[in-house]
Every structure is written in structure tokens, then in C-alpha cells.
Amino acid sequence: MDPQKAEAEASKRPPGHGATEVLHQRKSLPFSYTTMAVAGLVITAAVGYTVLYSKKKPEASAADVAKVSVGVAKPEDTHPKK
């Protein structure tokens, strides 16, 4: 038997194996790009707020931290209350 012919037969796919599959990868994502982008922004904002809240001074309130994280804080919101 010819060695090249035997090698060609051995490399054939078994019956029933899908020839159109690409390493069992999905052809579409489970969620739309918009949904994933919004979810990423929400997660990033939550982590950022948590970091700011954990580093806040004892006299600052949660509302003060929210104002700073959004960027609408005034100087009286960021200075210690007397």
C-alpha cells in the first residue's frame, strides 16, 4: 500500500463530524454589543464608587461621594463640615 494514500485516509474526519465547525466556537455572541457595553460601564461605575466610598473621610456622607464621582461636587461638599 502506498504510504501517502494511507496517510491521507488516516487524516480524514470521522463520519458525522461537522466540516463547517471552527474549533467548536460560537458564531455569535450571547449578548449584543450594546448590552455588553452598558453592563461594562455599570460595573466600572460601581467599582469606582466603591473605591471612592472606601477611601472617604469619616465626616463625608454617601451623597458627597456620589457628587464627587459624578463630577458635580462643589467645594463645600468636599471640605470638612464644621
C-alpha positions in Angstrom: 0.0 0.0 0.0 1.2 3.5 -0.8 2.3 5.4 2.3 0.9 8.7 1.1 -2.5 7.1 0.4 -2.6 5.5 3.8 -1.8 8.9 5.5 -4.5 10.7 3.5 -7.1 8.1 4.6 -6.0 8.3 8.3 -6.4 12.1 8.3 -10.0 12.1 7.1 -12.6 13.2 9.6 -14.8 10.6 11.1 -18.3 10.3 9.8 -20.8 12.7 11.3 -18.1 15.3 12.2 -19.2 18.8 11.1 -16.8 20.1 8.5 -18.1 23.6 8.9 -17.3 24.0 12.6 -14.4 26.1 13.7 -13.0 24.6 16.8 -16.4 24.5 18.4 -16.6 28.3 18.6 -19.8 30.1 18.6 -20.6 32.1 15.5 -22.5 34.8 17.5 -22.1 36.3 20.9 -24.6 35.6 23.7 -25.5 39.3 24.1 -25.5 42.3 21.8 -22.5 44.7 21.8 -24.7 47.5 23.2 -25.8 45.3 26.2 -22.2 44.3 26.9 -21.0 47.9 26.7 -23.7 49.1 29.1 -23.0 46.3 31.5 -19.3 47.1 31.4 -20.0 50.8 32.2 -22.3 49.9 35.1 -19.7 47.5 36.5 -16.9 50.1 36.1 -19.0 52.8 37.8 -19.9 50.5 40.7 -16.3 49.6 41.3 -15.2 53.3 41.1 -17.9 54.4 43.5 -16.9 51.6 45.9 -13.3 52.7 45.8 -14.2 56.3 46.4 -16.6 55.3 49.3 -14.0 53.1 50.9 -11.4 55.9 50.9 -13.7 58.7 52.0 -13.1 60.7 55.2 -15.4 59.8 58.2 -17.2 63.2 58.0 -18.2 62.7 54.3 -21.6 61.3 53.5 -22.5 58.8 50.8 -24.2 61.7 48.9 -20.9 63.7 49.0 -19.1 60.7 47.5 -21.7 60.3 44.8 -21.4 64.0 43.9 -17.6 63.7 43.6 -17.8 60.6 41.5 -20.3 62.2 39.0 -18.3 65.4 39.0 -20.9 67.9 40.3 -19.4 68.5 43.7 -18.9 72.0 44.9 -16.1 73.0 47.3 -18.4 73.0 50.3 -19.2 69.3 49.5 -15.6 68.3 49.6 -14.3 70.2 52.6 -14.9 69.0 56.2 -18.1 70.2 57.7 -17.8 72.5 60.8 
